[in-house]
Each structure stands twice: as C-alpha cells, then as structure tokens.
Amino acid sequence: MQTDILDLSFRPSTDTDLKRLTPAQIAHYNREGFIQPFDIYTAGEMARIRRYIDGLIADMGEDGAYGINCYQARLAGLWEIARDGRILDCVEDIIGPDIVCWASAVLCKAPRDPKQVPWHQDASFWKLSPARTVTVWLAIDDVDDGNSAMRFLPRTHDRGQIAQSAMGPDSVFHKGIVPTKDMGDPFTNTLKAGQISLHADMLVHGSRANMSDRRRCGLTLRYCPTDVRMVDADWARGVEAIICRGADPSGHWVHHSRPENNDITKTSSPRVVGNN
C-alpha cells in the first residue's frame, strides 16, 4: 500500500475537559509536536518495573535490546503498564476518551552501543489512517544527552511526509530523514526513570549511538483513538490491540483481555512493527 493514500495530517488537540495536562501544555503539544516530562511512577514502582523489563531482556538473549516488540497483549506486565490510569490521563487529554493501545516496544541501548536510530516519522512506517497516534516513551533508566536520549526536531509534525534517504550499516533503519537547516535545532528528551514524554506520530525524531558507560532503556507505548483505521489487512493481522478506555462501537479494534502469561519465553511477538 502506498503512503500517499494515508491521511498523515496533524489534527490539533483541544484543551477542554482536561484530566492531567494544562491548556498551556496542550498548546505546546500542538505547536511543537511533543510534551514532557510527566512523573508517573515512584522510585519503588520503577525498581519493580525495571526488574521486570531487565528479566524480559535477559530472557530474549541477543534479541533483548531491540526485539521486544508488540507483546502488550501477550505479557501481563506490559498489559498492566499500558492500562495504567496515570498514563492514560495524559493520553486522553491529547486524543480523547476512546483509547486503544496497538503497539509497544522495549528499546534498550547498551553502553557503547554503536547503533543509531536515524531521524524518522513514525506514521510513515504504519498502515493507519488518519495519523492520530501518540507515543508514550517511559524512561526505564535515567536518560539524557550523555547516554543517547531520544531527540526531537520540534515543529516538524505538521509538515506531512518528509523524503527519506538510505542510511549506513550502523543505523537501526535502512532509511531515514536527512534534516535541513529549516528544521531547526534538536530537543533532547531528557527524562528521569519513571517519567514519560508524549510525541505526535509525524514528529521527526531519532537517537545517536550510545557512547557512554550507561545503559539507556525505555518502553514505548502507541495509543490512538478508536476511530483510527488499519487500512491494510495483512498489516492488521499482526496488531493485537487493547481498548484501554472508552469504547469502539464499530468493532474495528479487537480487544485483548489481560493475559495470564508473563513469561516471554512461552510466547512470541505477533509481528515486529518497528523500533521507532
């Protein structure tokens, strides 16, 4: 399917009936394409979550750093994080009360990891229309410029799809965006463990190689309103959704209840959607 038939335009969020965000934060998201940071988990909660994520990474072996994709409906621990009301309050203020989580990924850059994530726009990889996904990035570790925090190019989320070029062997993706001067300076998404950021699905973002002695690990969760449509049947077969709040009267999204399993070695990913 061609991306030129997808609606990749940006629709501004409204600042009515807010649960967590302020009108100023909604205005910032609409203007810049992201907002951060938000405190979600306490130090004690994060210690437990980090042990859990570390266990998943260890159990996956060589694939643990970049291969834990789309397990949100197959592992109880990820399902519970995706449904956490503190996260959903932030998400609801951006996309409305009918919320589906359709993807997740653990992204773990080990110390001295040479891989870089090139500048890219998430929605250009997906078969969703209209483009209304907001990505929550939960910091499992403290992340900053020193250990390769994600970087945003502010105000690039409403430019439509930007042309991509071939990337080199150290790139996680084979294609990426070469930024131009008019895109401005990057913003480093510095977060403490337990904090989240939220960014629009057409915002240009990426991360450099982690040349530090510190790990950089995060969990991404993808949320969209239930009126968004998967427009490619083959692509849709690999999506296992969780209706986190509200409803989907159309029945387009099949809800997956909390799984009993929490052992990643006893299941597999429905499909690798991408380490964006």
C-alpha positions in Angstrom: 0.0 0.0 0.0 1.2 3.5 -0.8 1.6 6.1 2.0 0.2 8.7 -0.3 -3.3 7.4 0.3 -2.9 7.7 4.1 -4.1 10.8 5.9 -0.8 11.9 7.6 -2.0 15.4 8.5 -1.8 16.7 12.1 -5.0 17.4 14.0 -4.6 19.7 17.0 -5.8 18.6 20.4 -8.4 20.6 22.2 -8.0 21.9 25.8 -11.4 21.0 27.1 -12.2 18.6 29.9 -8.6 18.0 30.8 -7.6 15.3 33.3 -3.8 15.9 33.7 -2.5 18.4 31.2 -2.9 22.1 31.3 -4.1 24.3 28.4 -0.5 25.6 28.1 0.8 22.0 27.7 -1.8 21.2 25.1 -0.8 24.3 23.2 2.9 23.2 23.4 2.0 19.8 22.0 0.0 21.3 19.2 2.8 23.7 18.4 6.0 21.7 19.0 4.7 18.1 18.5 5.6 16.8 21.9 5.3 17.4 25.7 7.5 16.2 28.6 8.3 15.4 31.3 5.5 13.9 33.4 6.1 12.0 36.7 4.2 8.7 36.5 5.9 6.0 38.7 7.5 6.3 42.1 11.1 5.1 42.8 9.7 1.9 44.4 7.4 1.2 41.4 10.2 1.8 39.0 12.5 -0.6 40.8 9.9 -3.3 40.3 9.2 -2.3 36.6 13.0 -2.2 35.9 13.5 -5.7 37.4 10.6 -6.9 35.2 12.0 -5.3 32.0 15.5 -6.5 32.8 14.1 -10.0 33.1 12.4 -9.8 29.7 15.7 -8.5 28.1 17.7 -11.3 29.7 15.2 -14.0 28.6 15.4 -12.8 25.0 19.1 -13.0 24.8 20.7 -11.3 21.8 17.2 -10.1 20.7 16.5 -8.4 24.0 17.8 -5.0 23.2 15.6 -4.3 20.1 13.4 -7.3 19.7 10.7 -7.0 22.4 8.1 -5.6 20.1 4.3 -5.7 20.3 4.0 -8.0 23.3 1.5 -5.7 25.1 -1.4 -8.2 24.7 0.8 -11.3 25.4 2.5 -10.4 28.7 0.6 -9.4 31.8 3.2 -6.9 33.0 3.2 -4.9 29.7 -0.6 -5.1 29.5 -0.9 -3.6 33.0 1.5 -0.7 32.2 -0.4 0.0 29.0 -3.6 0.3 31.0 -2.1 2.4 33.9 -4.6 5.3 34.6 -1.8 7.8 35.2 -0.5 7.3 31.7 -4.0 7.2 30.2 -5.0 10.5 31.8 -2.2 12.2 29.8 -3.1 10.3 26.6 -6.8 11.1 26.9 -6.1 14.8 27.1 -4.4 14.5 23.7 -6.5 12.0 21.7 -9.8 11.9 23.6 -11.6 9.3 25.8 -11.8 6.3 23.4 -8.3 4.9 23.6 -6.6 1.8 22.0 -3.0 0.7 22.7 -2.0 -1.0 19.5 1.8 -1.5 19.8 4.7 -1.4 22.3 8.5 -1.8 22.2 11.3 -2.1 24.7 14.3 -0.1 23.3 17.5 -0.8 25.2 20.8 0.7 24.1 23.7 -0.9 26.0 26.8 1.1 26.9 28.9 1.6 23.8 26.1 0.5 21.5 27.1 1.9 18.1 23.6 1.7 16.6 21.8 4.9 15.9 18.1 5.5 15.2 18.0 7.9 12.2 15.7 10.8 12.0 12.3 9.5 11.0 8.5 10.0 11.3 6.7 7.0 12.9 3.4 7.2 11.0 5.2 6.9 7.6 6.0 3.2 8.6 2.5 2.3 9.6 -0.8 1.5 7.8 -3.0 3.6 10.0 -5.3 6.5 8.8 -5.7 9.2 9.9 -2.4 9.7 11.6 -3.5 10.2 15.2 -1.2 8.0 17.3 0.6 9.5 20.3 3.7 7.6 21.5 4.4 7.5 25.2 8.1 7.0 26.0 8.5 5.7 29.5 12.1 6.0 30.9 13.2 2.8 32.5 16.6 4.3 33.1 17.6 8.0 33.6 18.1 9.3 30.0 20.0 12.4 28.8 22.3 13.6 26.1 25.1 11.6 27.6 23.5 8.1 27.1 21.7 8.8 23.8 18.3 10.1 24.9 15.8 10.4 22.1 15.9 13.8 20.3 13.0 15.6 18.6 13.0 18.1 15.8 10.3 20.5 17.1 7.5 21.7 14.8 8.1 19.0 12.1 4.9 17.1 12.9 2.7 19.2 10.7 4.8 19.2 7.5 3.4 16.0 6.0 5.7 13.2 5.0 9.3 14.2 4.5 11.6 12.4 2.0 13.9 9.7 3.2 17.4 8.6 2.2 19.4 5.4 2.5 21.2 5.0 5.9 24.5 3.3 6.7 25.2 -0.1 8.4 25.1 1.3 12.0 21.6 2.5 11.6 18.6 0.7 13.1 16.6 1.6 10.0 17.8 1.3 6.4 16.2 4.6 5.6 16.0 7.9 7.4 15.5 11.7 7.0 18.4 14.0 6.4 17.5 17.2 8.3 17.6 20.5 6.6 18.6 23.8 8.2 15.0 25.0 8.3 14.1 22.1 10.6 15.9 23.9 13.4 17.9 22.5 16.4 17.1 19.2 18.1 15.5 19.0 21.5 17.0 16.3 23.8 14.2 14.3 25.6 15.9 14.2 29.0 13.9 12.1 31.5 14.3 10.6 34.9 13.3 6.9 35.3 9.6 6.8 35.9 8.8 9.9 33.8 7.2 9.9 30.3 7.2 12.0 27.2 4.5 12.1 24.6 5.0 12.8 20.9 3.0 13.0 17.8 3.3 10.3 15.2 4.6 12.6 12.4 7.2 14.4 14.6 10.8 13.8 13.3 12.9 12.2 16.0 15.8 9.8 16.4 18.7 9.0 18.7 22.5 8.8 18.4 24.8 5.9 19.3 25.3 5.4 23.0 28.9 6.1 23.5 28.6 6.3 27.3 29.2 3.7 30.0 25.5 3.9 31.0 22.6 1.9 29.6 19.6 3.7 28.0 16.4 1.8 28.2 12.8 2.9 27.6 9.4 1.4 26.9 7.3 2.9 24.1 3.5 2.6 24.1 1.5 3.5 21.0 -2.1 4.9 21.5 -4.7 6.1 19.1 -8.4 7.0 19.2 -10.6 4.0 18.3 -11.9 5.8 15.2 -8.5 5.4 13.5 -8.5 2.6 10.9 -6.0 0.0 10.0 -6.1 0.2 6.2 -4.1 -2.8 5.2 -5.5 -6.2 6.0 -2.1 -8.0 6.0 -0.6 -5.4 8.3 -3.6 -5.5 10.6 -3.3 -9.3 11.2 -0.2 -8.6 13.3 -1.8 -6.0 15.6 -3.1 -7.1 19.0 -4.9 -4.2 20.5 -6.0 -3.3 24.0 -9.0 -1.0 24.3 -7.7 0.9 27.3 -10.6 3.4 27.8 -13.9 4.2 26.3 -15.3 2.0 23.6 -15.1 1.1 19.9 -18.7 0.9 18.8 -17.6 0.0 15.2 -15.8 -3.2 16.4 -12.8 -2.3 14.2 -10.3 -2.9 17.0 -10.4 -6.4 18.6 -9.8 -6.0 22.4 -7.4 -8.4 24.1 -8.1 -9.0 27.8 -5.3 -9.3 30.3 -3.2 -12.4 29.5 -2.4 -14.9 32.2 1.2 -15.4 30.9 4.1 -13.2 31.9 6.9 -15.4 30.6 8.3 -14.1 27.3 9.9 -17.5 26.5 6.4 -19.0 26.4 5.1 -16.7 23.7 6.2 -14.7 20.7 5.5 -11.4 19.1 2.5 -11.2 16.7 4.7 -9.2 14.4 7.6 -6.7 14.6 6.0 -3.4 13.8 9.2 -1.4 14.1 11.7 0.0 16.6 10.7 3.6 16.2 
